[in-house]
Amino acid sequence: TKLRLITICLWFLGCFLLIPTSGLAADSPATPGAEAPSLGDYTRQIDHAETRFKSDQTDTEALKEISKETLVTTTYAKGCITENEAKLQKIDGTMETLGAVEVNTKDAMAVPRRELEQQKKDIEKVLAQCRLLSLRGNDLLTQMQKAEQDAIKQLLFAKTPSLLHYSMGIVSQPLSLKQEAVDVMQALVNLPVDRDTLFSALIYGLLGALVGLFWSLYTQNYTKTKPSNLVKTSPALATVWNSIIRVSPGLLMFGLIYLRFLYSPAGVEAVNDQSVDSIALSLLVFTISYTILRAMLKPNSNLEGFAPLIPNTSRKLFYWWRLLLVTTLLGALFHSAIFDTEPPGNLVGLIRISLGTMVGLALMRVVWLLRKHLPIVKRLHLNFLSIAVLLVAIGALGWGYNNFSAFLFQGVFGTLFILLLGWLLIRIPVEIFDSMDAGACSWQKKLRKRMSLANDQIVPGLIWLRLVHMLVAGSVIIVALLRLWGMSEQRFNLLKADIISGFQIGEFTLEPLSILSGFLILSFGILLTQFIKRSLSQNWLERTNLSRGAREATVTITGYTGITLAFFMGLSAAGIDFSNLAIIAGALSLGIGFGLQNIVNNFISGLILLFERPIRRGDWIRAGTSEGYVKDISIRSTVIHTFDRADIIVPNSELISNQVTNMMLNNQFGRIIIPVRVAYGTNTELVIDTLRGVAEINPNVLREEGKLQIQTFFRSFGETAMNFELRVHIKEVENIMVITSELNLAIDKAFRKAGIEIPLPRQIVYLERSAAAGNGGDAPS
């Protein structure tokens, strides 16, 4: 169960984070450094593309093919410009180093300079050709983009017979309705499908359904007997997983059928193969959508932001959902080339409009029922927006704008599908990250234990994984919505090329993939550093003769070194030029001398504390007015946890420059001094013996251990009592208050038993008569 749980989580994260980048990398064009093709080949390619574009600007498929070729050319030109500009800059620097050379001079530097000048001319010539190639490619892409937009606009607003036209045709020719109905039935009965292919697809679907049913029953029984930790890891993932288990027969059945038709045509004419594929794909998409909706609306655990369905609403929702599925499948069938005739039949036209209207009404009802259970729909006003768009789509369908109506239908359904799927792509990793920070499951607790993390401590480096996840998920959702609502193929390919090669912002190139890889390297570097620190502190360093302070210093320095290496490796992977960082560091060095000197002072002091170890984590120290235990020592400051349970942050420079008392530097020993007063006339030897006896019977007092001996002194004769003193050393200085109290109680008890009196303080007050009393007045009372 644990292994399966970890496998599911890693598989999900790996697919989510790596598939988009691998897909983009697969479409990466040839780099300028490749041996072939050359600059001349790309120039001829752009000539050929311009010729093809001028000959035909209406063929959408041809425009897509030309766009891909031109995009490869412009990408090459962009890389060529970058490469040659770098070479030119390098040559200019070398020539500036050589200095100016006069003509016809015999200086030894003249020959190398002339060679550099010739190389510069050659590079400038190639650079000019690359810039011209880039300019031609960008201009051709702009023209093709406009032509593609015009073609799409013309296709979307292509006019077909309206509802009124079909109705008037049936009214004017009522006898033709019967013949058209017979033709429709014959077309449905005699579908031009290869029966062998259809039979094999059904066999695949049946086998998939049986395998899914067996796996579903087995998994449900196994889960009942041995519940997994998936719910604690991610409630959303657990709910989706259980929903997939329940609908796995349908998923496998329609998935295998769709793959069978995708890789082996159904046997009809080429124009009809896509119709069969679209029907199978519709079944698969609706099954996946049902899985997601069921997971959200019938969760096994409480999901934040979703209200479970009540039985009445559940029946209504899934009734309209099934109606939407049926009408969509029938619409895909009647919009296939099987029923395309010239002129189009009035009955087929009415059926198409009726099915489209029912699809719109069913989708509106589904969205309206979901508004109470998916707060995101109501919060973004998706219910009103969707209903408004669907009403426009139904109206456009009635007026004869079938393509525009289909575009709106697909847009509304696709938007809801992408938003629901995007919610899962965001929610599931967030829940996994949160559970890892909290240590909710047993495997997460073991992982945190191996990393030596406290209960309230988050996993180091996980914040960067969160950032990468949100950037990737948000970008995928936005691009999917743009693609759904009309982003052209050319714009999408340009976006992919910019993501791979980077966006040019002035002289700076922003490379999204490199930045994401930098964040990933930084995150995994910090995680690896934490594992190394734990192994050092608990395994490797325990086998050495290093002191505790040296071991802690080694672990701390290793942690900072690992984080620094991960930081610079992430910057390198992100494409940051370290020469620019050197310039920035040089500029900062001037500011350090003025405004940052305190920070540098604390930094150097922190290094001294880590190496010399005058104080260590857990020591009891007094620094100025602060007293308590050292909780943490960092490069900049030290945290002291006082006895009042307050944390005091002390800059490291104060601990180095001021006096610090460490009660536990070399050992845990401490000393207690207890003054005692006894009455005059008491046997002094008895007092000395009694005090020593009290100290010797206390188990926390060190007896005769070297110089750490029990000492009793007769200090002085007071005005009203004799002053004695007991001095003892204890094993644990942390318990000084408790042991002092124990000794005081024991001394009082022993004195009472021995009859030794502790006198009360005495004070003699003399009263003088006033002058009036001396003359016969009243004396003071």
N, C-alpha and C positions, 0 to 999 in steps of 0.2 A: 504493500500500500504506500509506504513512504517513497519507494523508488518510483512508483508510477506517478505519485504526486509531484515529485521533483522533475520527472521527465515531462509531464504536462506543462508545468510552469516554464521550464527552460525552452521547450518546443515553441510555446506561444510567444515568449519574448524574443527568441531567435528569429522566428518567422516574421514577427512584427517589425523588428529593428533591422534585419539583414536583407529580407526579400526586396524591399523597395530599392535599396542601394545596389543589390546584385542585378535587379532588372534594369536599372539605369546604366550600370556598367556594361551590361550585355549589348546595349545599343550604342556604346561609345564609338565614335568614328575613329578613323585612323589618325594617329598622332603625327605631328610634323617630323618627328625623328625617325619614322619608319622608312625603309629603303624604297618602297614603291607605294603609291605612284608619286611622281615628281611634280614640281610646280607647273611644268608644261602640260602634264596630263590633266591636272586640275583646271588649267586654262582652257584646254580643249573640251573638258567636261562642261564648263560653264557656257562655252559657245554652243554646244549641243543643246543644253537646257534652254538657252534663250531662243534658239531656233524652234524647238518643240513648243515652247510657250506661245510664241507668235503664231504658230500654225493652228493651235486649238486652245482656246481659253475657257471652254465650257465643260470639258470632260473632267468631272471631279476626281476620278481615279487617276487620270493622267497628271492632274495637278498635284495630287499627293505624292506620286512617284517623282515628279520633277522637284518638288519641295524637299524630299529626303536627299536627293542628289545634291541640290544646292546647299542644303544645310551642312552636309559633309564638306563641301568646298569652302564655305565661310568659316567653318570650324578650323580647317587646315590653315586658311589665310590668317585667322586670328592667332593661332599658334606660331605661324611663320613670322608675323609682325613682332610678337613678343620675343621670339628667339633672336631675330636679327637686331632688334633694338638693344637687347642686352649685349650682343657682340659689338655693336657700334659704340655703345657706352664704354665697353672695356678697351676698345682700340683708342678712343679719345683720351681715356685716362693714361694709357701707355704713351701716347704721343705727347701729352702734357708733361709726363715725367721726363721724356727725352729732351724736351725743350725745342725751341726754334732752331732751324739749321738754314744757313744761307745757301743760295743757289751756287752751283759749281764749287762748293767747298769740298775739301778733302778730309773733313772730319769723319772719325770712325763711326759716328752715329748717323751719318747721312744715309747710308745704304739701308739700315733697318728702318729709318723713318720713311724712306721712299717706298719700301715694301709695305709698311703699314698704311701709307696713303693709298696705294693700289688696292690693298685689301678693303680699305674703307670705301673706295669707289665701287668695288664689286658688291659689297654688302648693301650700299645705298641703292644700287641698281635692283638687287633682289628685293629689297625692302619696298621700293616703289612698285614693283610688280605685285607683291603681296598686298599692298594697300589698294591697288587698282582691282585686284581680284576680290578683296573683301568688299570694296565699294560696289562692284558689279553684282556680287552675290546678295548683298543686303538690298540693293535696288530691285533685283529680281524677286526676292522674297516678299518685298512690299507689294509689288505688282501682283504676284500670285495670291497674296493674302486678300487683296481687294477683289480679284477675280473669284476666289473661293467664296468670299462673303456674298458677292453678287449671285453666284450659282446657288448657294444655300438659301438666300433670300427668295430667289426665283422658285426654288423647289418648295420652300415652305408655303409660299402664298400662291402656289399653282391652283387654279380654279377647276373644280370638277362639278358635275351636276349636283344641284342642291336637293333638299328634301322636298321642296315644292315641285321641282322638275320631275322627280320620280313619282310623286303622287299624281301629278297631272298626266303623266304617261300611262299610269294604270287606269285612271279614270277615262282617258280618251281611248284606250285599247283594253277593255276589260277581258276580252277573250284571250289575250296573250299571257295573262296571269297564270292560267292553267298550264300552258306549255312551258313557261319559265319555271314553275314549281316542279314539273316533271324533269326538266334539265338539271335543276339543283339536286334532286334526289338521285338521279343517275350519276352525277359527278361525285356525290358523297359515297354511293355504293361502289362505283368503279374508280376508286382512287388509284392514280398511276404510280403505285409503289411496288418496289421489288419485294415480293412476299418472303423470299429467303432472308433478305436483310432485315425486314420487319420481324420475322419469326426469331432470328438470332438476337435482335435487340430485346424482344420480349423475354427470351430465355435468359439473357444477361440480367434483365430487370428482375425476373423471378428469383434467380439465384442470389442477387443482391438483397432482395427482400427477405429471403430465407436466412441468409447469413446475418442480416441486421436483426431479424427477429430472435435468432438464437443468441446473438451477442447481447441484445437488450435484456432478455430474460435472465441470462447468466449474470450480467453485471448488476441487475436489480437485486437478485438474490444474494450475491456476494456483498453488496453494499449493506443490505439489511443485517447480515451476520457480522460483518466487520466494517463499521462506519469509518470513513476516511477523514483526514484532516483538511480536506479541500474546502469545507465551509469556513473553517477558521482562517485559512489562507486567503480566500477570496469568495465571499458569498455570491457575487455575480458570476464568477467562473463556475462555481459549484452548481448554480441554478441552470446555466447554459449547458453544462455537461450533462446534467440529469435530463434536461429537455432533449438534448441530442440522443441520449440513450433511448428515450421513449419513441422518438420519431426516426430512429436509425433505419428501420426497414424502408420507409419512404425515401429517405435521403440516398441510401445506397441504390435503390431501384431506379429512381429518376436520374441519379448521377451516372450510373452505368449505361442507361438508355441514351442519355445525351452524348456520352463519350462514344458510344457505338455509332450514332448518326454523325458525330463530328469527324471521326476518322474513317468512316466508311459510309459514303452517301446512301441515301435511302432508295435510290434506284429511279427516281423521277428525273424529269428534265432538270437542267442546271438551274433554271430560274426557280424551280420548286424545292430544291434541296434546302435552301435557307428557310422555307416555310416549315418544313418538318423539324429542322434544327431549332427554330424559334419556339415551336410548340413544346419540344422536350426541354428547352432552356427555361421556358415559362413555368413548367411544372417544377423544375429544380429550384428556381428562384422563389416561387411561392412556398415551397416546402421549407427553404431556409428562413424565409420571412416568418412563417408560422412558428418555426423553432425559436426565433428570437422573441417574438411576441409572447409565446407561451412561457418562456423563461422570465420575461419581465412582468407579466400579468398574473402568473401562477407560480410565484417563487417558492422554493422550499424553505427559505429563510427571509427575514426582513431585509428588504433592499431600500436604502435611503432614496427618496424621490419617486417612489412608485407605490401606488395603492393597489392591493390585490383585487381581482375581479370578484364581484358577487355573482351568484349563479344566474340570475336573470340577465344581467349585462353580459355575462360570458356566453350565454346561448345566443343573444342577439348579435354579438360581435362576430362569433365564428360562423353564424349563419350568413351574414353579409360578406364575410371573408370568403366563404365557399362560393357564394354567388359571384363575387368578383373574379375568382379563379375560373369558374365555368364560362362566364361571359368573355373573359380575356382569351381563353383557349378557342372558343368559337369565333371570336373576332380575328384571331391569328389565322384560323382556317379559312374564313370567308374573305380575308384580305390577301390570300395567296393567289398565285398566278392561275390556279385551277379554275377560278371563277372570273378571271379577267377576260372579257369579250369586247368586241368592237361592233356596235356601240355597247356600253355596259347595260346589263339587264336591269329593269326597274325593280324587280323583286329583290335581286342581290343587293342593289343600292339601298333599298329600304331596310333590308336585314342588317347591312353594315352600319347604317346610321342608328338603328334600334339597339344593336349590340354595343356600339360606342356610347350611346346615351345611358344604357344600363351599367356599363363599366364606370362612367362618371358618377352616377347616382350611388352605386355601391361603394365606390371609393370615398365619396363625401360622407356617407353614413359611417364608414369605418373610422374616418378621421374624427368625426363628431363624437363617436362613442369612446375614442381613446383620450379625449381631452381631459376627462376627470381622473384618468389613471396614469397618464404620462404628463406630469406637470411641465416638462420642457415644451410640450406642444402648446399648452395654454400660456406659458410664460412668454414664448416667442410669437404668440398669436398665429401659430401655424394652422390652426383650425380654420380661422376666418380667411387667411391668405389662400389656403388650399381650396376651400369652397369657392372663393371668388375666381381663382384660376380655372377650376373645373367647370364652373358655369360658363366662362368664356370659351373653354374647349368644346363644350356641348353646343353652344351657339355657333362656333366656327364650323363644327361638324355639320350642323343643319344647313348652313349657308354654302357648303361645298368645299371648304378649306380643310380637306382631310389630313394633309400632311402637317399643317399647323396644329390641328386638333390632336393628332397622335403625338406631336412634340410636347404639347402641354400635359397630356395624360402621362407620358413617360417621365416628364420632369417632376410632376407631383409625387408619383409613386417612387421614383428613384431618389428624390430628396428625402422622403420619409425613411426609405430603406438605408440610405447612406448615414442619416443622422442616428438611427437606431444602432447600426453596426459601428459607427464612430463612437457612440456612447460606450459600447462594450470595449472598444479598443483603448479608450481612455480610462474607463472605470476599473477594468480588471488589473492592469499593471499597477495602478494607484493603490488598490487594495492589497496587492502582493507586497508592494513597498512598505505600506503602513504596517502590515502584519510582521514584516521582517524587522521593522523598527521596534515593534512592541513585543516580539517573540511570542506570538500567539500559539504556534504549533510546536510540536516536539522537535521536528527537524530544524526549525528556526531557532529554538532554544539551544540545541546542540551547536548550531552554526555560531550563535552569539557567544557561547561558552568557549568555542575554539578561538574566537577573536578577542576573548577576555573583555567583553563589553558588560558594563553595569546595566541594571534593570532600566534605568532612566536614560541610558545613552543610546543615541541613534547609530545606525551602521555608517561608518565613515565612507565617503565617496558616493553614497546612494543618492545624494542630492543631484549629482551630475547625471546619473541615470534617469532620474525624474525629469530633468531638463531636456535630455535627448528624447525621451519618450514623448513629452508634450510637444516638442518641436516637430517630431516626425508625425505624430498622430494628427496634430492640427494641420500640418501641410498636406498630408494625404487626404483629409476630409475636404479641405478647401479646393484642392486640385480636382478631386472627384466631382464636387458640385459644379465647378466651372466647366469641367468636361461634359457633364450631363446637360448643362444649360447653354451649350453652344460654342464652347472653346474649340476652335478649328484644330485639325490635325497638325497644321503647320505651326500654329502657336504652341501646341503641346510639345512638338518636337524641339522647337526653339527653347522652351522652358527646360526640357530635359538636358539639352546641350549646355544651357547656362548653369544648371545645377552641377553638371559634371565639370565643365571647364571654369565656371565662376562668373560672377557679375562684375563688370568693370565699373568702378565708381571713381572717377578721376584717374589718378595714377595707382589706385589701390584695387586689387582684384579680390572680391569676396567669393570664396569657394565653400558652399554649404556642406558638401560631403566631407571636405577636409576638416571643417570646423566640428562637425558631428563626430568624426573619427577622433579628433583631438579630445573632445569631451569624454568619449568612451575610454580612451587610453588613460586620461586623468582619473576617471572613476575606478577602473580596474587597477591602476597603479596604487591608488590610496588603499583599496581593499587588500591588495597583495602586501603592502607595507604593514597593515594591521596584523596580517597573519605572520609576517616575519618577526614583528615585535613580540607577538605572543610566543612564538617558538624560541626566540632569544631568551625571554625572561623566564620561561617555565621549563625549557629543555637544555639548550646549548650552554647558556651561561651558568646554569646550576652545576655543571661538571667542571667548572674552572675554579681557580683559587682567588678570583676577584672578590673584593669586599662588596657588601650590599650597595654602598654608594656608587662604586665603579660599575656594578651591573646596571643600576638604574640609569646612570649617566650614559652607558652604552646603548641601552634601549631607547632613551630619549633622543640621543643624537641620530640613531638609526631611523627613528620615526621622521625627524625633520629632514634627514637626507633623502629618504624614500619619497616623501611628499614633494621635495624640491625636484628630484629626478622625474617624477610623474608629471609635475607642472611643466618642466621644460620639454619633455617628450610630447606632451599634449600640444604645446605651442609649436613644436616642430611638425607634428602631424597636421596641425591646422594651417600650415604654410606661412607662419610668422617668420619674417627675416630677422635673424639675430643681430645683423649689422645695424638695423634700425634700433634694436633694443640697446646696443652698445652706445649709440648716440644719445638715447634717452637717459641711460645710466650716467653718462658723462654730464648731461645737463642737471640731473638730480644731485650729482655729487656737490655741485655748487650750492644747491638749496639745503643739502644735508648740513653743510658747514654753518648755516644760519638758522633755519627754522626747524630742522629735524635732529638737532644735536641731542636733545633729550631722548628721543626715540633710539638713536644710535647708542647713547650711553646706557640705556636700559638693555639694549640688545647685547652689548659687550658684557655688561654685568651678568646677564642671564647665562652667557657662555661660561663666565668664570664660576658661577654657582653650579653649573652642570658638571664642570671638570673638577673643581676643588671640593665640591660637596661640603661646604661648612654647615649647610642645613639640608635636610632630606625630607622627602614626603613622609609624614607621620611624626616628625619631631615636634616636641613642645618647646616653643621659643618665645622670647620676649623681645619685641622690636619697638622701641619707643613706648608709646602708650598702648600698643597692641600686644596681646598675649593669647596664645592658643596653639593649635596643632597646624602644621603645614599641610594643606590640602592638595595643592598642586603647584608645580614650578614650571613656568613656561619661559619662552625666550624673553618676553617683555616684562612680566610681572609674576608675583607669587601670591597665592591665595592662602590666607590664614583663617582657619575655622575656630572662632573663639568659643569659650565655655558657655556663652549665652546663645550659641548656635547661630551666630552671625558670621558672614564671610567678609573679610577685610582684604581688599586688593592693594598690595604694597608694591610699588615699582622696584625693580631689582637694584637700581642704583642706590636706593636708600639702604638696602640690606648690605651693600658692599661698603658704602662710605660711612655708615653710622654703626654704633655699637649694637650687637645682637647677642642675646643670651640664649644659648642652646642647652636646654636641660637634658638632652639625650644624645649628645654628639658621639661620644665614644662608648657609653654604656647607659644602662637604665637606672643606675644607682642615684639616690638622692639623700639629703641629710635633713634631719628634723632637730630643732632646738626648742626645748620646753623649759621656760623659767618657772621655778617653784619657790614660794615663800613659806617659812615655818616660824612658829613662835619661839621667842627666847626661852631657854631652859630645856629645849628638846635635845635629845641625844643625837649629835650630828652624824656619828658613824651609823646609827640606825637609819637615818634619812638617806645616807649614801647607799647603804646596802639595799634599802627598800626600792629606791629608784632603779638601781642596777637589776634587781630581781624582776621588776616590772618589765624592763626592756628585754631581758633574756627570755622571758616566756612568750613574747610576741613572735609568731612565726614569720612575720614580714620584716623583722629587724635582722640585719647582718651582725653576727656576734664577733668572733675573733678572726677576721679575714684580712690579714695584712695590716695596713694602716687604718682600715675601716673597723674601728673598735668602738665598743660602747663606753662612753665617757660621762662621768658625773663630777661636778665641780661645786665647791663651796665658794661662791663668787664674792660675797661681801656681807658686812653687817649693816643692815638698814636701820632706819630710825625706829621702826616698830617690829621688824622681823629679820630673820636671817635669810639671805638669798642664795638658793641653789640652782643648778642648771643640769639638765639631762640632754646629752647629745648622742644621737644614734644615726646610723645609715640604714637605708631601706633598699629593698631589691628593685622595686618599681616606683620611680618618681611620680608616675601618673597617679598613684594612690596616696599621695602625701597627705591630703586632707582627711581621708578615711583613717589612715594609720595614726595621724595626730589625735583624732578624736578617740580612737581606741586606747592610746597611751594615756590620755588625760583621764578617761574613765577608770582605767586600771590604777593610776596613781591615787585618785580619790578613794577608791575602794581599799587599796593597800594602806593608805594613811589612816583611814578609819579603823582598820583592823589592828594596826600597830599603835593606835592612840596618839598619832602625830597631829598636832593642831595646826591648822592654817589660819593665822590670825586675820581678823578684820582690820582694815585700814583705820588708823586713829588720827584724830586731828584735834589739837587743843586750841580753843578760842578764848582770848583774853578780852574782857570788857572793861573799859575805862569809864570812870564817872565823869560827867560833864562839868563844866565850870559852874553852872547853876547849882548842881548838886553839892559841890564843895562849899558853897556859900549858904547852905541851909535850905536850898531848894529841893525839889523832889528828885530822888535818885531814879535813874533809868530802870525800867522794869526788866 
